């Protein structure tokens, strides 16, 4: 049994998942993901299973992986880097890990929100440089936050926003009536309506053709002047060029993101050095608490799928 392990969080963070992995007696080949399609094509064909992160698993990779590849276990819930339709057509079980990192990502969303509205990075950089530059920030109380998606993560962000005295607005196909009523979330029927009604936008939705660049120049223009955008979902949910233009014009006061359209980004990526932008390196779910939960779930999924018994979270309906 030969397994390709690419997720760095799994490899780098201590926890019981390491002992469980070693106890299986598998041959483990470790790579530092996320891997490009080119690198996956170099590796494909010699593995029974992938225990993967955000690697490019395209149709070409899947075709080259057969007939040996038996299962793909995704560490995480985002499947946009995987050709899900092809995994189903080829009858390759695609496993994932819902329900293990929503608290952690919601906390990171608020860490970014507080940092960008309070000018935290500017202040820390100034004092470290020996200056006492005091830049006035903004309070969150009574600010209006718009959430795109009210799944697990969106719900947790809403709960925290209410605790800060914020007004919560939401848009999404999935609408938890009980949570919306409990936290007073105002529902919008269109994204345009949401953008026009809030000071802060935070997308927490899957990346797909209908959500790609859902944060666009046209929608940013609908926001009140001086707003903020957060992104702890996927880089491609936001049109980076539109954000930069809005920051430069003063339409937006700031952009704080944990994700980019290229990861790792090139050194000249325009968001990395913009004075009104905070970028963290996709660490929203990377804590000593959440990583072992996520790692164990992805590993137990894999063990159970190979054994043909036990609980499995399958994303493509093959199991």
N, C-alpha and C positions, 0 to 999 in steps of 0.2 A: 504494500500500500504506500503510494508516494503522493505527498501533499505539498502543494505550493502555498506558502504562507507569505503574504505581502503586506499586511497591515502593521504599520509601525507602532501604533498604540498598543496592540496586542503584544508585540515583542518587547516593548520598552518598559511597560508598567508591571510591577510585581503583583502577584495575586495567585489564587488557586488554579487558574486556567493553565499555568505552566506545568504543574504537576499532572493535571488531567491529560494534557497533550502528550507529555512524555510517557505516561502510562499506557498509551495506545500501542506503542511499538511500531509506529509508522516511520517511514523515512521522510523527514521534513526538510524541504529546501526553502531557505529564507531569502527573501528579497526585500528591498526598501521601497515600498510603494509611495504614491500611486504610480503604477507602471503604464507607459504609453502602449498604444497598439503595437508599435514596432517591437518593443521588448517582449510583450506578451506573445507575439508571433514567434519570436526566437525560442521561447520556453515551451510553447504549446505542443502537445502531443505526447509528452512523457509523464503526465500526471493523472492520477485517479480522481483527485479532488482539488479544487481551489478554495482556500480560506483567504478571502480577499477583502480589500478596502475599496478605494475608488479607482481601481484599475480599468483601463479601456478593454472591455471584453466584448468585442464586436462579432459580427457573423463570421468574419474571416478567422478570428481567434477560435471561435467555437468549432468551425469546420476542421481546423487543423488539430484541435484537441481530441477529436473523435478518431477511433471508437473508444479510446481508453477512458476519457473523462466521464465520471459517473455522477458527480454532484458538484454544485457551486454553493458555498456557504458564505454569504455576505456579512461582514462585520459592520453592522449599521443598518439603516433603513432606506437610504437613498439608492435607487436602482437606475438612475439616468445614465450611468456609464456602462451599463450592461444591456445588450440586445435581448430584452425580456421576451419579445415575441418569438425570437429564434430559439431561445432556450425551451420554450413551450413546444414549438414545432419539432425540435429535435429530442424532446422528452428528457431534458436534463433538469432535474430538480434544482430550483433556485430558492435558497433559504435566506431568511433575513431576521432581524432582531428588533421587532417593535416593542415599545414600552419599557426601554431600559435607560434612556438618556434624556427624557423630556425635562426633568428638573434641572439637570446640569446645563442644558442648552438655554433654558429660560433664564437661569442665573447669569449666564454669559451675555445674553441679550441685554440684561439690565446692567451688567458691568460696562458694556459698551455705551449704553444710553447715558449712564451717569458720567462716564469719562468724557463723552463728546459734549454734553450739555454743560458740564462744570469746567471745561477746559483743563482737565486733569493732566493730560500728557504735556501740554504747554507749561503748566505750573511746575511739574516735576522736572522737566528738562531745564527750566530756568533756575530752579534752586540748585540743581546738580552742577550747573555752570557757574554758580556763585552769584546769581542775580536774585533780586527780590521783586520780580515782575508780577504784578497782580492784575489778572485779566478777569473782568466780571463775567460770571456765568448765568445760568438760568435754573430756576427750580422746576421740578416736575409736577408739583401740586397744581391741579386744575388744567394741566395740559391734556390735549386730546391725542390719543394714540390709535392708529388704524392698523388692525391685524389682518393680513391676507392669509386666511386659513385658520380654522378653529379646531385643529386636531389636538393631539396631546400637548405638543409644545406651545401652540397658540393659546390653549387654555391656561397653561401654567404662566405664560407671560401676562395674560389678562388678570389672573389672580394677583400677581405681584404689582401690576399697574394700579389696581384698585387699592392695594395696601398703601401706595404712594399718593392716593387721593386723585388719581388721574381719571379721565373720562375715556371709556374704552369703546371703540367702534370696530366692527368686523365685517368681513366679506368672505364667503366661501360656499361651495356646494354642500359641504357637510356642516350642519348647524346643530350643536347640542343645546336644545331648548332649556334644559335644566340648568346648565352652566351659564348660559346667556341670561336667564332670569335671575340667577343667584348673584351674578356680578354686574348686572345692569348693562350688558353689552348691547350697543345699538347696531341693529342689522342694516346693511346696505345691499341693495339689489344689483348694483353695478360697481365696478372698480372706480369709475369716474366720480361717482357720488362719494365713495370713501375718501379718495384723494382730496376732494374739494372741502371735506368736512374736518380734517385733522391737521395737527401740527407735526406729527411723527408717523412715519410708515415703517412697518416691520413685516416682511413676508415670511410666512411659515407654511409653505405649500410645496408640493412636489414640483420638480422641474419637468416640463413636457412642452409639446408644441403650443399648447394654449397658455402656458405661463412664462415661456421664454420672453425676457424683457418686458414682463408685466409692469415693472417700474420703468416707464418710458418718459421721453421728453414731453410728450403731450400730457401725460398724467401729472408729472411734476409741475407743469405749468398751472395746473388746477389748484395746487396747494397754496395756502397763505404764504407770504414771503417770510423767509427766515426759519423755515422748518428743518427737520432732520430726517434722514433715512438710515435705517439699520438693516443689516443682512447677516443672519446666522443660518441661512438656508443653503442656497447654491448661488455661486457668483453670477450665473447666467440669468437669474431672475431679474437682475438689475442691468439696465443699459449703462455701462460705465461711462461712455462718452457723454451721454445725456446728463449724468450726475456731475461730471467734471464741468460741463458747460454751466450748469445751474449753480455750482459752487463759485465759479469764476464771476458769474453775473451778480451774485449775492442773493439769488432766489432761494438757495439752500444755505443754511448756516453750517451744516456739517454732514458727513457720511461716515458711519462706523460699520466695518464689515469684518467678518471672520472667514470669508470665502471670496475667491477670485475666479475669474473665467479661465485662468491658467494657474495650476498649482503643481509644483512651486512656480512662482511668477518669474519672468525675466527681470533682470536688475533695473531695466528702464521702464517697467510697467508704470503707467501714469498715475495710478492711485497710490503707489508706495511713498511718494515724496510730496504729495499735495499737502499744504499746511492745514487744510480743513478736513483731513481724512485720517481716520485711525484704522489700521489694518492689523489683525492678529492672524497667526498662521494656522487656521482651521483647527482650533483647540477647544471649540465650544463644548464638545462632549468628552474632552480629555481630562478627567480627574481621577484621583486614586480611588474614588468610590464607583464612578460609572464605568470605567474601563474594565474592571474585573466582571461586572454584571454583563456588559456587552460581549466581552470575550467568552465568558462561560456560555452565554446563550448561543453564540455562533458556533462554539465547539460542541455543545450538547446537541444542537441541531444536526451537525455533521455526523457525530457518533451515532445518533439515533437513526438518521437516514441510511447510513451504511449498514446498520444492524437490522433495519426494517421494522423497528418497534420503538415505542416511546413518543413523547411529545415533540412535535416539529412545527416550526413556523415556516410555511412554504408560500412564496410570493407569486408563483406562476401556475399553481393548481396541478402540477404534475404529480405531487403526492397528496 
